[in-house]
Amino acid sequence: MGARRHTTATRGVRAVLALVAACVAASLTTAACSAARTAAPTPTGPPPSAAAIAPGTTGTVDLDGRPYRLHVPAGYVATTPAPLVVGLHGFTSRSSQLDSYLGLTAAADERGFLLALPEGTTDHAGNQFWNAVEGGCCDLYSSRVDDSGYLSRLVTQVSASYAVGRVAVIGHSNGGYMAQRFACDHADQVDAIASLAGPLASDTSLCRASRPVRVLDIHGDADETVPYLGSAAERSASAMDTVRRWAVLDGCTSGPAEGAPLDLEATIAGAETTPTVWSGCRGGTGVRLWTIHGGRHVPTLTPAFTPDVLDVLLAQS
């Protein structure tokens, strides 16, 4: 009976996500185009080693037969540690779309961080995904690919080739789930994560991070794809349960407390986002929930969004 229930649940998740996949991909493409941000061009030719990529350029680096793009900022100097930011795209999407949506390559040159943009694997339906939640988002065909281990090796590979300081992971939707999963599994390799519309698994106790991680969870309360209040069908925790779990893991002693409203969604008038903060956390980390009131799964971002997120991710403890 347990196996039958699991199969039924998996089919339910598959059906739900199949219905929204095309819509989400189209929305993300539209949002990325309207953002007027420039992504790095996709390199051509054989993949170089990570260390062969010159400052101010983007190259493709092979790792276990799964290449990823790596941008080295123009001002990189080998004697000075630079932050590493890893960007994780959503289900059915690609790293180039995430890059355009958030303006990460331009931000990397402005702020001087290394930027890694990996791709998920492709499922039987031709959709790219990350295996972030067991029986949930988004390994719909039960490949059981170890994406958490892959990302761990990516961080190790880049750190072996460049002077890396802080490590941060940012993801949207399935990529947000994956950022959460990576921090749960490999807290020793990451200092901060930001997840847009990607919570923890519904059983938040499965996250047992080995050390404190700074967490920024961003979620629209009108999200039509990954519900803000959680979803048993998709095995998704609510936004609030997600940050409460991280507040426990990080040993936060104060909060939640509301901060000044933020204006992050361009199509909603005024400062529509409420920040909720837990502080007094071990290692100077901190946990934040930014609730976009009226925000959907693929919000139209204001120019302030990415700078505000990076301010949190890259701040020294």
N, C-alpha and C positions, 0 to 999 in steps of 0.2 A: 504493500500500500504506500509506503514511503516513497519508493521509486516512482510509482504511478503519479503521486501528488507532485513530485519534483518535475516529472515530464510535463504534466498539465500546466504547472506554473511556468515552466520554461516556454511552452508553446504560447501561453498568455502573454509573456513578456515579448516574445518574437512578434506576435500579432500586433501588439500595441506599438512597438517601435517601428515595425514595417510600415504602418499607416502614417507615421509622422516623419519618417526618414527623408523622403523627397522634399517635404515641406520645409523641414529644418535646413537641409542643404541649400535649398533655394533662398530661404530667408537669410542665411549666413552670407551667401554670395552677394545678395542685394545690400546687406548691411556693410559688407566689406567694401563694395564699390562706392557706396554713398559716403563712407568715412574719409575718402580722399587721402588715404595714407599709402605709402609706397612700400611694397614688399621687395625683398631681395630677389633678383632674378635666379631662376633655377639653373645651377651650373650644368655644363655638358662635359662629356669626356669621362675617362675612367676616374673612380674615386681616389683622391690623394690620401695620404695619411693625415691625421688630425693636425700634426705639427707643421704640415706643409702649407697651411692656409695663411696667407700674408695678412697683416693688419689692414682693415678697410675693405676686405673681400669676403666672399662667401664660397665655401666649397662643400662637396659631398663626401662624407666619410663613411666607409663601410664598417659595420659591426655585426658579426654573426650572419652575414648575408642580408642584413636589413640596414641599408644606408640611411643616414640622417644628414640634414644640412647643418653646417656650423658657420656662423658669422663671427669673425674676429673684428672687434671695433677698431676704428681708424687710429685711435690713440693708444692701443695696447702696447705695453712695454713689458718684456719678459721678467724684469726684476721687480715688478709691482703687481701683487695679486689683484685680479679682477673678479668681480662677481660672475657667476654662471647662472643664467636663466634658461630653464627648459620649458618650451611651450608645447602643450598637448592639445591637438585638435579634437573636435567632437565626432560622434558617430556619423558615418557617411561623408565626412569632410576630409580635408587635407591640411597639411601644415602651412601651405601657402595661403590658404583662406584665413587661418588663424592669424598668420603674420599680417595680412592686409587688414583684418578686422581690428586688431589691437595696435597696429603700427609698431611692432616689436623691433624690426631691423633698424628703423630710424631712431628709436629710443635707445637701442644698443650703442649706436655711434654717439648719441648725445650724452649718455650716462656712462659709457665706457665698460659695458658688461659683455661677456661672451654670450652668444645666443645659440642654443641647440634646438633644432626643429625636427624631431623624429616623426615617422609615420607609423600608424597602427598596422596590423596585418589585415589582409583582405579575406572576407568570409565567402561562403559558397554563393551568396547573392551578389558578390562584387562590391560589398561595402567595407570601407575601412573602419576598424574598431579597436578599442582597448579592452582587454579582459580585466575589468576592474572590480566587478561584484560577482561572486559565485552564484550562478543561477539567475543573474540579473543583467545589468548593463555592462557590457554589451556583446558578450561571447554567445551569440544566439544559436550557434551550431556546435557548441561544446568542444571547441578545439583545445581548450585548456592551455593556451599559449601563456608562457610566463612573462608577461609584460613588465611586471614589477622587477624581476631579475634582469630583464633587458635594460631597463632604465638605470638600474644600479650599475651595470657594466658600462653604460654610456657615460655616467658621471665619472666613473673610474678612468675611462679612456681619455676624456677631455682633461681631467685633472693630472694625468700622467704627461700630457703634452703641453699644457699651459699652466701659468701661475694662477690658480683658482683660489678665491677667497670664499665669500658666502655663496651658498647654492640655494636657488629658489626655483620652484616649479609653479607654473600657471597653466590652468586648463579651463576649457569651456565644455559643459555638458558631459559627455562620456570622458572627455579629457579632464574635466574637473573631478569626476569620480576617481579617475586614475591618479590624479595628483594626491587626493586623499589617501588612496590605497598605498601609494609609494611612501608617503610620510608615515603611515602606520607600519609598513614593513621595513623601511630603511631610514628611520629617523636619524641614524648616525651619519647619513650622507646628505641631509637636507636641513637647512636652517629655517626656511619659510615656504609656505604654499599660499596660493590664491586660487579659489575655485569659483567660477561663474556658473551657476545652475548645475552643480554636481556635488551632491551630498555624500556622506558616508553610507555604507550599507545599513539596512534597517536594524540589524543587530549591531548596534554601535559598540558593544562590548568586545567584538572581534578585533577592534582596533586597539593594539597594545604597544603603542610607540615606546621605544626604548629610552628616549630622552625628549625634553620639551622641544616643540616646533611652533614657530609663530604661524598662526592660521588666520586667513581672511576668507570668509565665506560670503559670497555675494549671490543674492537670489531674489528674483521678482516674485511678489506674492500673487501675481496673476499668470504664472508660468503654466502654459497649457500642455507641456510635454513632460517635465519633471516637476511634479507638484511641490509647492513650497511646504505644504503640511505633510509631505511624505506619501509613499505609495506602497502598499503591501504587494500589489501585482508586480511592481518593478523592483521590489526589495530595496527601496530607498528610504532612508531616514528623513525626517523633517529637517528644515534648516536649523531650527532651534535645538533639536536633539543632537544634531551634528556638532554645533559649537559648544553645547553643554558637555559633550563627551571630551572635546579637546580641552575645555577649561579644567576638567578633572585630571586629564593626562598631564597637563602643563602645571598642575598644582596652583592654579590661580586663587588668590585669597580675597579678591574684591570684584564686585560686579554681580549681575550685569548693570551697566549704567549707559544711558543714552547720551550721544554726543550731538553736536550741531548738524542739522540736515545738510546733505550733499546734493548737488545737481549732476547726476550721472546719465540720465536718460533724456535724449534730445527731443523726443516727441511728447513728453509729459511736462506740463508747465510747472515752473518753480523748482524748488529743491525737494525732490520727491523721495530721496533715499534717507532712511533712518539708520545711523550707525549705532550698534550696541557693542559695548566693550567690556571685556573681562581683563583685569590688570592684577598686579602683584604676583605675576606668574614666574615660575622658576626660569632661570637663565635669561631674564629680561625679555621673554618671548611675547606673550599677550595673545588674546583671541578676540576676533572681531566678526560681527555679523552685520553686513550692509543689506538692509531690506529695501528693495526698489518697489515702492508702492505703485501698483498698476503695471509693474514691469513684466514683460513676457519672456519667453525662452531665449529669444535672440534680441536683446534690447538694442535700440539705436543709440549708440554711445555718444556722449558729449566729448569734446576735446580734453576735458579734465579727467576722464576715466582712467586711461592708462598711466598718466603721471601720478594720480592719486594712489593707484594700486602699487606702482613701483616704489613710491615713497614708503609704503608699509613693508614691502618685501625686502628692500635693500637697506633699510635703516639698521644701523649697528645696535646690538643689544645693549 
